[in-house]
Amino acid sequence: MGLLDGKVAIVTGAGGGLGREHALALAKEGAAVVVNDLGGARDGSGSGSAMADQVVEDIKAAGGEAVPNYDNVATVEGGESILKTALDAFDRVDILINNAGILRDKSFSKTTEDLWDPVIAVHLKGTYCVTRPVFNWMKENGGGGTIINTSSTSGLNGNFGQCNYGAAKAGIAGFTRCLALEGKKYGIRCHILAPVAHTRLTEDLPGFGDDAAAAKYDPKLVSPLMVYLASDAAKELTGKTFLAGGGRIAEMRVVTADGITKEDDGGLWSAEEIGAKMAAGEILLPE
């Protein structure tokens, strides 16, 4: 018996790296899996079927069920077609893992429109394009479900040279927090995953470029948390943000300091007063 027996999962960007490990882990726990991958390069260029096909073959060889899908997540038509693949093959969908992503890193002053738009399109718009038809299907069919969207510490904490990527990943986090509130009424649970993993997207980033980092941050170490969140064992959880990688799992939160409220002058501060309170540590969070 697996944690996900009888469930149907969609994983985008599942042809390699994190997505591949997610798909394999879901299948190992009994889920039937739609393996979506456009089959392009790290920067989003090109396409092909080989990556998705190989993961499907691996799942089937291990006794699982899977079908490939090669649609582009960054289009509304692609998102609808991904859902159709799940319904045609398995008649339902219970789990959506939005994982597809590309990188076009540059320092901000060198980030031209052709480096900005595709990253926003794949990550942020892609999350919208796939989630909307799946969310509506879950809502209309009344069975609930789980949606896990991939953010990043680049968006939640910041990272040099990734303003485009960080903006998209922060947007995904905000999107998911709002979606979790809407989904509660329909039993649709939504979570944010910030993985730390050695993949083709991270292999040349500082701290990820050697064999030790590749072993420490093996993407398969992230997937068990995703499986747990997708399972009924986590049915009381929604709207959470988790960091996972290198064996570490931790909840992340947006934290607001207690601050200080001005009671006189109608609450109108002067800049000088604010400076004094800043210096006194009454506004900032402790370091």
C-alpha positions as CSV (number, residue, x, y, z in Angstrom):
1,M,0.0,0.0,0.0
2,G,1.3,3.4,-0.9
3,L,0.4,6.8,0.5
4,L,-1.0,7.9,-2.9
5,D,-2.8,4.8,-4.1
6,G,-5.6,5.7,-6.4
7,K,-4.4,9.3,-6.9
8,V,-3.6,11.0,-10.1
9,A,-0.8,13.5,-10.2
10,I,0.5,16.0,-12.8
11,V,4.1,17.1,-12.6
12,T,5.3,19.9,-14.9
13,G,8.9,20.1,-15.9
14,A,9.2,16.4,-15.0
15,G,11.8,15.4,-17.6
16,G,14.8,15.9,-15.3
17,G,16.1,17.2,-12.0
18,L,13.5,17.9,-9.4
19,G,10.5,17.2,-11.6
20,R,11.8,13.8,-12.5
21,E,12.4,12.9,-8.8
22,H,8.9,14.2,-7.9
23,A,7.3,12.1,-10.6
24,L,9.2,8.9,-9.6
25,A,8.4,9.5,-5.9
26,L,4.7,10.0,-6.6
27,A,4.6,6.9,-8.7
28,K,6.4,4.9,-6.0
29,E,3.7,5.8,-3.6
30,G,1.0,4.6,-5.9
31,A,0.0,7.6,-7.9
32,A,-0.6,7.6,-11.7
33,V,1.5,10.4,-13.1
34,V,1.3,12.8,-16.0
35,V,4.9,13.6,-16.9
36,N,4.9,17.0,-18.5
37,D,8.1,18.4,-20.1
38,L,8.6,20.6,-23.1
39,G,12.0,19.0,-23.6
40,G,13.8,22.3,-24.0
41,A,17.2,23.6,-22.9
42,R,17.9,25.3,-19.5
43,D,17.1,28.7,-21.0
44,G,13.8,27.5,-22.4
45,S,14.9,27.2,-26.0
46,G,14.1,24.1,-28.1
47,S,11.7,21.2,-27.5
48,G,11.5,17.5,-27.7
49,S,9.8,14.4,-26.4
50,A,12.7,12.3,-25.2
51,M,13.0,13.7,-21.6
52,A,9.3,13.1,-20.7
53,D,9.3,9.7,-22.5
54,Q,12.3,8.5,-20.5
55,V,10.7,9.3,-17.2
56,V,7.5,7.5,-18.2
57,E,9.5,4.5,-19.2
58,D,11.3,4.5,-15.8
59,I,8.0,4.7,-13.9
60,K,6.5,1.9,-16.0
61,A,9.6,-0.3,-15.6
62,A,9.2,0.0,-11.8
63,G,5.5,-1.1,-12.1
64,G,3.9,2.3,-12.0
65,E,1.5,4.1,-14.3
66,A,2.4,7.2,-16.3
67,V,1.8,9.1,-19.5
68,P,3.9,11.8,-21.2
69,N,2.8,15.3,-22.1
70,Y,4.9,17.8,-24.1
71,D,2.9,21.0,-23.8
72,N,4.3,24.4,-23.1
73,V,3.1,25.5,-19.6
74,A,3.4,29.2,-20.5
75,T,0.3,29.1,-22.7
76,V,-3.4,28.8,-21.6
77,E,-3.8,26.2,-24.3
78,G,-0.9,24.2,-22.9
79,G,-2.3,24.2,-19.4
80,E,-5.7,23.0,-20.6
81,S,-4.1,20.3,-22.7
82,I,-2.1,19.1,-19.7
83,L,-5.3,18.6,-17.8
84,K,-6.9,16.9,-20.8
85,T,-4.0,14.4,-20.9
86,A,-4.7,13.5,-17.2
87,L,-8.4,13.2,-17.8
88,D,-8.1,11.2,-21.0
89,A,-5.6,8.7,-19.4
90,F,-6.9,8.5,-15.8
91,D,-10.3,10.2,-15.6
92,R,-9.3,12.5,-12.8
93,V,-6.6,14.7,-11.2
94,D,-5.9,14.9,-7.5
95,I,-2.4,16.4,-7.3
96,L,-0.7,19.2,-9.3
97,I,3.0,19.9,-8.9
98,N,4.0,23.1,-10.7
99,N,7.7,22.6,-11.2
100,A,8.6,23.7,-14.7
101,G,11.3,26.4,-14.9
102,I,14.1,28.0,-16.9
103,L,17.0,30.3,-16.1
104,R,18.3,33.4,-18.0
105,D,20.5,34.9,-15.3
106,K,22.1,38.4,-15.6
107,S,22.8,41.3,-13.3
108,F,19.8,43.6,-13.4
109,S,21.4,46.3,-15.5
110,K,22.0,43.8,-18.2
111,T,18.6,42.1,-18.0
112,T,17.0,42.9,-21.3
113,E,13.4,42.2,-22.2
114,D,14.3,38.9,-23.9
115,L,15.9,37.7,-20.6
116,W,13.0,39.0,-18.5
117,D,9.8,38.0,-20.3
118,P,10.5,34.2,-20.9
119,V,11.4,33.6,-17.3
120,I,8.3,35.4,-16.0
121,A,6.2,33.5,-18.7
122,V,7.4,30.0,-17.8
123,H,7.5,30.4,-14.0
124,L,4.7,32.8,-13.1
125,K,2.4,32.7,-16.0
126,G,3.0,29.0,-16.4
127,T,1.9,28.4,-12.8
128,Y,-1.3,30.3,-13.6
129,C,-1.9,28.6,-17.0
130,V,-1.7,25.0,-15.5
131,T,-3.3,25.7,-12.2
132,R,-6.4,27.4,-13.3
133,P,-7.9,24.5,-15.3
134,V,-6.8,22.0,-12.7
135,F,-8.2,24.1,-9.8
136,N,-11.5,24.6,-11.6
137,W,-11.8,20.9,-12.3
138,M,-11.1,20.0,-8.7
139,K,-13.6,22.7,-7.6
140,E,-16.4,21.5,-10.0
141,N,-15.9,17.8,-9.2
142,G,-16.0,18.3,-5.4
143,G,-13.2,16.0,-4.5
144,G,-10.7,18.5,-3.4
145,G,-7.0,18.1,-4.2
146,T,-3.5,19.3,-3.6
147,I,-1.5,22.0,-5.5
148,I,2.1,22.5,-4.7
149,N,3.9,25.4,-6.4
150,T,7.6,25.7,-6.7
151,S,9.1,29.0,-5.4
152,S,12.7,29.6,-4.5
153,T,14.9,31.2,-1.9
154,S,15.9,33.6,-4.7
155,G,12.4,35.0,-4.5
156,L,11.8,34.6,-0.8
157,N,15.3,35.8,0.4
158,G,16.9,37.2,-2.7
159,N,19.9,36.2,-4.8
160,F,22.4,38.3,-6.9
161,G,21.8,38.2,-10.6
162,Q,18.4,36.7,-10.5
163,C,16.0,39.6,-10.4
164,N,13.9,38.0,-13.2
165,Y,13.8,34.6,-11.6
166,G,13.4,36.0,-8.1
167,A,10.5,38.2,-9.2
168,A,8.7,35.2,-10.8
169,K,9.3,33.0,-7.7
170,A,8.2,35.6,-5.3
171,G,5.1,36.0,-7.4
172,I,4.4,32.3,-7.3
173,A,4.6,32.5,-3.5
174,G,2.0,35.3,-3.3
175,F,-0.2,33.6,-5.8
176,T,-0.2,30.4,-3.8
177,R,-1.0,32.1,-0.5
178,C,-4.0,33.7,-2.1
179,L,-5.1,30.5,-3.8
180,A,-4.9,28.6,-0.5
181,L,-7.5,30.9,1.0
182,E,-9.8,30.4,-2.0
183,G,-9.2,26.7,-2.1
184,K,-10.2,26.0,1.5
185,K,-13.9,26.1,0.7
186,Y,-13.5,23.4,-1.9
187,G,-11.0,21.1,0.0
188,I,-8.2,22.2,-2.3
189,R,-4.9,22.5,-0.3
190,C,-2.1,24.7,-1.7
191,H,1.5,24.8,-0.6
192,I,4.7,26.6,-1.6
193,L,7.9,24.6,-2.0
194,A,11.3,26.3,-1.9
195,P,13.7,23.5,-2.9
196,V,17.5,23.6,-2.6
197,A,18.8,21.1,-5.1
198,H,21.6,20.4,-7.5
199,T,20.0,20.4,-11.0
200,R,20.9,21.8,-14.4
201,L,19.3,25.1,-13.2
202,T,21.7,25.4,-10.3
203,E,24.8,23.4,-11.2
204,D,26.9,26.5,-12.1
205,L,25.6,28.7,-9.2
206,P,28.0,29.5,-6.3
207,G,28.1,26.6,-3.9
208,F,26.7,24.0,-6.3
209,G,29.5,23.5,-8.7
210,D,31.3,20.4,-7.3
211,D,30.6,16.7,-6.7
212,A,30.2,17.3,-2.9
213,A,27.4,19.8,-3.5
214,A,25.8,17.5,-6.1
215,A,25.6,14.7,-3.5
216,K,24.6,16.9,-0.6
217,Y,21.8,18.6,-2.6
218,D,20.6,15.6,-4.6
219,P,17.1,16.5,-5.8
220,K,15.7,13.2,-4.6
221,L,16.1,14.6,-1.0
222,V,13.3,17.2,-1.7
223,S,10.6,14.9,-3.1
224,P,9.6,13.1,0.2
225,L,8.2,16.3,1.6
226,M,6.3,16.9,-1.6
227,V,4.8,13.4,-1.3
228,Y,3.8,13.9,2.3
229,L,2.1,17.3,1.5
230,A,0.2,15.7,-1.4
231,S,-1.0,12.8,0.8
232,D,-4.0,12.6,3.1
233,A,-1.5,12.5,6.0
234,A,-1.2,16.2,5.5
235,K,-4.9,16.9,4.9
236,E,-5.0,19.5,7.8
237,L,-2.3,21.6,6.2
238,T,-2.7,24.3,3.6
239,G,-1.1,27.6,2.7
240,K,2.3,26.6,4.1
241,T,5.8,27.5,2.7
242,F,8.6,24.9,3.1
243,L,12.3,24.9,2.4
244,A,13.6,21.5,1.6
245,G,17.1,20.3,0.6
246,G,20.3,18.7,1.8
247,G,18.3,16.7,4.3
248,R,16.8,19.8,5.9
249,I,13.1,20.6,6.0
250,A,11.9,23.9,7.5
251,E,8.7,26.1,7.4
252,M,9.3,29.6,6.1
253,R,7.1,32.6,6.9
254,V,6.7,36.2,6.1
255,V,7.2,37.8,9.6
256,T,5.9,41.2,10.7
257,A,7.5,42.9,13.7
258,D,5.3,44.2,16.5
259,G,6.5,47.7,15.5
260,I,5.1,50.8,17.2
261,T,1.9,52.8,16.7
262,K,1.8,56.6,17.1
263,E,-1.3,57.6,19.2
264,D,-1.1,61.3,18.9
265,D,-1.3,63.7,15.9
266,G,-3.7,61.3,14.2
267,G,-1.0,58.8,13.7
268,L,1.1,61.0,11.5
269,W,4.8,60.5,11.9
270,S,7.6,62.9,11.1
271,A,10.7,61.5,9.3
272,E,12.8,62.5,12.3
273,E,10.6,60.6,14.7
274,I,10.7,57.5,12.5
275,G,14.5,57.7,12.4
276,A,14.7,57.8,16.2
277,K,12.4,54.8,16.5
278,M,14.5,52.9,13.9
279,A,17.6,53.7,15.9
280,A,15.9,52.5,19.1
281,G,15.0,49.2,17.5
282,E,11.3,49.7,17.9
283,I,10.4,49.1,14.2
284,L,12.9,46.7,12.8
285,L,12.9,43.0,13.4
286,P,15.8,41.8,15.5
287,E,18.8,40.6,13.5
